[in-house]
């Protein structure tokens, strides 16, 4: 009888240990996560990978809300959303609510120093008109060459309202006195770039702002099809002050000069999350902190998306393919996340 009781106790203990182990494999069980993603589709890929990771940890992950930057940062501070993977810093600094540091935080690095930004133009036109800087658009011959609608201004494919780059471009047009010479197009970026690429293929000039990672510089390759040009001088916005040394780039392929005055801070891409969410979910916090991607992987996926593989199903497939190709990195993130929940 005593032996039977002892065996039952051992069995019960084993079951308890197994149950505890199983629960630890899914530390997010019973927790619903509310992510967001940015309005630019080149950031969808990393959100899909993070969602897959959190689901693997047992979390129920809701469909991400697509928001402009200011709306997301306000929402994450209020606790209405838990995180996104699309923070660009310091570019987004001036879009943060006053109480941001108390309620939310930047966590980990999706791509440290991964955000390269600036202006590009058709290489052959740059050579034909000897264009080195935005200041060259003051010249009548240059302006006329890039004026597709006949309003007397060069047409620049710029950023939609709500994007961090839109505010910087507007600042630069004022600071450099170029509002009478350049017309920033603020319509849908993807649609505007598609139109610009079509014009380029027809031999017409193209003038656009872009960032990396991005599919645009896979379609129009710097140094072959287009070139990066300078801003007249480094004139930072309030958010850029303190990062002036990161607004000039060196060794950039396809730049008209080396160094080149980009006018934009080389940016860190980071996860931003609600502090309460991170504190209550150490497994998720650890995963978000360790998650990172190579720029080449993001660029490759962005190119596939631009070529037509852009449905939610396609993006989820891209994420699963990336996971399958990087098992060591993936398993470490999951293992560390589970260990943090013990």
Number of C-alpha atoms within 10 A of each C-alpha: 6 7 8 9 10 11 12 12 12 12 12 12 12 12 12 12 12 12 12 12 13 11 16 20 19 19 25 23 15 10 12 14 20 18 23 23 25 21 17 17 17 22 20 26 23 22 23 21 23 21 21 17 23 22 17 16 23 20 22 17 17 12 13 19 15 17 16 18 21 16 14 27 25 19 18 25 25 15 18 13 21 23 32 28 29 24 27 24 21 18 25 18 14 16 18 17 15 10 11 18 13 10 16 24 18 21 22 21 21 24 20 18 16 20 20 19 20 23 24 28 23 25 22 15 18 21 12 10 13 13 21 21 21 20 16 19 21 16 12 13 11 20 18 17 17 22 19 15 9 10 11 16 24 25 24 22 25 24 25 19 13 15 18 20 21 17 16 20 19 15 15 22 17 12 16 15 13 17 14 13 24 20 18 22 15 14 14 14 19 17 10 18 20 14 13 19 18 13 13 17 11 9 11 15 22 29 21 23 21 22 19 19 24 24 24 22 17 13 13 19 16 20 15 12 17 26 27 29 23 25 22 17 16 18 17 19 18 11 16 22 13 10 16 16 12 16 22 20 19 12 10 15 14 18 23 22 18 13 13 21 22 25 27 29 25 27 24 21 24 25 24 23 26 26 23 13 19 19 11 11 18 19 29 26 20 22 24 27 18 18 23 21 15 12 18 12 12 20 20 14 24 24 19 15 20 17 10 9 16 18 10 11 10 14 22 19 16 20 21 15 12 17 17 11 10 11 11 10 14 18 13 13 21 22 16 14 28 22 15 17 18 12
